[in-house]
Amino acid sequence: CKGFFKRSIQKNMQYVCHRDKNCVINKVTRNRCHSCRLKKCFDVGMSKES
């Protein structure tokens, strides 16, 4: 999650979920929805300032 989060913040990426904004994110499915993956990073406490 760290590398994905860092790249997303540095490049100011704007992702859109094409489902219900509640996709399951795990090791197998993490590349299916970038929007929900970034949301999960914030949910677990990662911040833009770090």
N, CA, C and O of each residue as an XYZ file, in Angstrom:
200
protein
N       0.829     -1.200      0.000
C       0.000      0.000      0.000
C       0.873      1.264      0.000
O       0.481      2.288     -0.559
N       2.031      1.193      0.614
C       2.891      2.369      0.763
C       3.305      2.975     -0.578
O       3.177      4.183     -0.778
N       3.797      2.148     -1.491
C       4.238      2.642     -2.794
C       3.090      3.187     -3.619
O       3.207      4.252     -4.225
N       1.983      2.465     -3.645
C       0.787      2.905     -4.371
C       0.305      4.246     -3.820
O      -0.006      5.164     -4.579
N       0.247      4.347     -2.500
C      -0.220      5.569     -1.849
C       0.689      6.748     -2.200
O       0.210      7.827     -2.548
N       1.985      6.538     -2.107
C       2.953      7.598     -2.388
C       2.835      8.087     -3.827
O       2.814      9.292     -4.074
N       2.758      7.157     -4.777
C       2.628      7.536     -6.195
C       1.324      8.287     -6.445
O       1.298      9.272     -7.183
N       0.257      7.821     -5.834
C      -1.052      8.450     -6.035
C      -1.068      9.880     -5.516
O      -1.632     10.769     -6.154
N      -0.452     10.105     -4.363
C      -0.424     11.439     -3.770
C       0.514     12.361     -4.553
O       0.156     13.502     -4.844
N       1.699     11.882     -4.891
C       2.668     12.715     -5.614
C       2.151     13.137     -6.984
O       2.381     14.267     -7.415
N       1.459     12.242     -7.661
C       0.944     12.549     -9.001
C      -0.449     13.166     -8.960
O      -1.027     13.477    -10.001
N      -0.992     13.344     -7.735
C      -2.325     13.926     -7.542
C      -3.380     13.189     -8.370
O      -4.195     13.809     -9.052
N      -3.349     11.872     -8.300
C      -4.251     11.035     -9.084
C      -5.686     11.135     -8.570
O      -5.922     11.220     -7.365
N      -6.627     11.125     -9.489
C      -8.045     11.137     -9.167
C      -8.654      9.853     -9.720
O      -8.805      9.703    -10.933
N      -9.002      8.936     -8.833
C      -9.550      7.654     -9.250
C     -11.064      7.646     -9.081
O     -11.601      8.329     -8.209
N     -11.747      6.871     -9.917
C     -13.195      6.739     -9.850
C     -13.548      5.266     -9.737
O     -13.056      4.440    -10.505
N     -14.405      4.941     -8.771
C     -14.877      3.564     -8.611
C     -16.041      3.341     -9.570
O     -16.964      4.153     -9.638
N     -15.991      2.247    -10.302
C     -17.049      1.942    -11.264
C     -18.085      0.986    -10.688
O     -18.963      0.503    -11.403
N     -17.976      0.721     -9.407
C     -18.941     -0.157     -8.732
C     -19.667      0.649     -7.669
O     -20.165      1.737     -7.959
N     -19.738      0.148     -6.460
C     -20.507      0.818     -5.405
C     -19.636      1.510     -4.361
O     -20.097      1.784     -3.253
N     -18.390      1.792     -4.702
C     -17.425      2.451     -3.815
C     -17.190      1.672     -2.527
O     -16.894      2.252     -1.482
N     -17.323      0.369     -2.615
C     -17.107     -0.491     -1.453
C     -16.486     -1.810     -1.910
O     -16.890     -2.877     -1.448
N     -15.519     -1.745     -2.804
C     -14.879     -2.946     -3.336
C     -14.011     -3.607     -2.273
O     -13.438     -2.928     -1.420
N     -13.916     -4.916     -2.326
C     -13.051     -5.658     -1.418
C     -11.610     -5.485     -1.892
O     -11.294     -5.735     -3.055
N     -10.748     -5.058     -0.983
C      -9.340     -4.853     -1.317
C      -8.501     -5.824     -0.502
O      -8.442     -5.737      0.725
N      -7.859     -6.741     -1.194
C      -6.932     -7.675     -0.550
C      -5.789     -7.934     -1.521
O      -5.718     -7.308     -2.578
N      -4.910     -8.836     -1.174
C      -3.722     -9.073     -2.001
C      -4.085     -9.505     -3.426
O      -3.377     -9.164     -4.374
N      -5.162    -10.239     -3.580
C      -5.564    -10.743     -4.894
C      -6.306     -9.676     -5.703
O      -6.084     -9.551     -6.907
N      -7.181     -8.910     -5.057
C      -8.062     -7.987     -5.773
C      -7.617     -6.529     -5.752
O      -8.328     -5.668     -6.270
N      -6.467     -6.233     -5.172
C      -6.072     -4.839     -4.965
C      -5.889     -4.035     -6.247
O      -5.991     -2.809     -6.207
N      -5.627     -4.670     -7.370
C      -5.419     -3.933     -8.620
C      -6.697     -3.714     -9.425
O      -6.646     -3.143    -10.515
N      -7.815     -4.148     -8.918
C      -9.080     -4.014     -9.658
C      -9.713     -2.636     -9.513
O     -10.349     -2.146    -10.447
N      -9.545     -2.001     -8.343
C     -10.179     -0.696     -8.127
C      -9.219      0.223     -7.377
O      -9.046      0.095     -6.165
N      -8.608      1.136     -8.093
C      -7.646      2.053     -7.482
C      -8.332      3.023     -6.525
O      -7.747      3.417     -5.516
N      -9.563      3.407     -6.833
C     -10.292      4.328     -5.971
C     -10.503      3.734     -4.581
O     -10.213      4.383     -3.576
N     -11.000      2.518     -4.525
C     -11.248      1.867     -3.237
C      -9.940      1.516     -2.533
O      -9.881      1.508     -1.303
N      -8.909      1.231     -3.292
C      -7.606      0.940     -2.689
C      -7.054      2.190     -1.999
O      -6.545      2.105     -0.881
N      -7.150      3.340     -2.652
C      -6.683      4.582     -2.049
C      -7.535      4.933     -0.830
O      -7.017      5.400      0.185
N      -8.831      4.706     -0.935
C      -9.730      4.956      0.200
C      -9.329      4.099      1.393
O      -9.337      4.575      2.528
N      -8.982      2.848      1.148
C      -8.569      1.960      2.231
C      -7.280      2.455      2.878
O      -7.123      2.352      4.095
N      -6.358      2.989      2.084
C      -5.127      3.555      2.646
C      -5.462      4.665      3.643
O      -4.900      4.713      4.737
N      -6.381      5.559      3.259
C      -6.790      6.627      4.170
C      -7.515      6.056      5.389
O      -7.322      6.537      6.506
N      -8.340      5.042      5.182
C      -9.097      4.432      6.281
C      -8.196      3.812      7.343
O      -8.543      3.804      8.524
N      -7.035      3.290      6.927
C      -6.132      2.667      7.899
C      -5.171      3.685      8.517
O      -4.307      3.317      9.314
N      -5.317      4.957      8.156
C      -4.562      6.001      8.836
C      -3.435      6.656      8.066
O      -2.717      7.481      8.631
N      -3.253      6.323      6.807
C      -2.205      6.982      6.022
C      -2.662      8.418      5.731
O      -3.850      8.671      5.534
N      -1.702      9.352      5.705
C      -2.071     10.747      5.459
C      -1.172     11.360      4.391
O      -0.050     10.908      4.167
N      -1.683     12.386      3.745
C      -0.947     13.071      2.679
C       0.296     13.767      3.219
O       1.286     13.909      2.501
N       0.257     14.197      4.462
C       1.349     14.955      5.056
C       2.544     14.090      5.424
O       3.640     14.618      5.614
N       2.369     12.799      5.530
C       3.458     11.913      5.966
C       4.511     11.715      4.906
O       5.485     10.997      5.131
